[in-house]
Amino acid sequence: MRRIVMAALTAGLSMSAHAQHAGDNVAVLGWFHVAPVDSSTPLTTNVAPVPINTPLRLPNSFTSQGTGLSTARADTVGLVFTHFLTDHIAVSSVAGIPPTFKLYGHGTLKPPGPAGALGSQNLGDPGTNPIVTSVRQWSPALIFQYYFRDADAKFRPFLGLGVSYNWFSDIQLNPAFVSATQNDLGSVLAAGAGKPGQTQVSAKASASWQPVFNAGAEYNITAHLGLVASITYIPLKTTSSVIVKAADGTELAVSKSKLSADPIISFLAVSYRF
């Protein structure tokens, strides 16, 4: 009889050892692999009005067909905290070490008219690529997830939908790209504006709110430890800008491209439930 009772207790403990019930918390630490599926619009350059437009006969804005931007893949450490609201519905906050990316240019930035004959910028020059050697992406997210199967199941697939806020920092331009821009397009714009001295070149990227689509599964090894694998898609879009200023800080031109990064993010991790 004693053996029967012990066996029943052991079976009961075994069934509940892998449970994820309402009120449970799960901390997840792992590896993010970010693979952009990118595309971009041609760069459109907005030129400062007078006095540049008059001597160079530049329009207020021109688009350089065949130009564009692309980015590379990145890896980083991810941290996810999940709270189960019910046995099947959970909310997860996603953070981690922001990944860094490189940004590559393509095509030739060339003004129309006489200015184009005087100076242009080859964005695809291997000697100046990547044009951005490092930019850090911040994408904290909040995701609501639905977990399938019973709360006591070891293996539980899930689907998630959420929102993320995305911004960029620590943009590092390639010194070779900066020098080429100053010597070519920058010098032409400065001369047309009557602004002597070396131009200044900088870059920035816009921030945005974006939806998050998430799917994955968790395998509970013990009462506390588990393994998590997931795929996340963010339709991430940003406007990247290269700004050329005169030596005195006067803005001469801004070249913009709308970059759709649309990253697919793979996540492999270890979870701890408490």
Summary of the structure (lengths in Angstrom):
residues: 274
radius of gyration: 26.2
end to end distance: 34.0
largest distance: 102.3
contacts: 910
relative contact order: 0.21
helix: 17%
strand: 54%
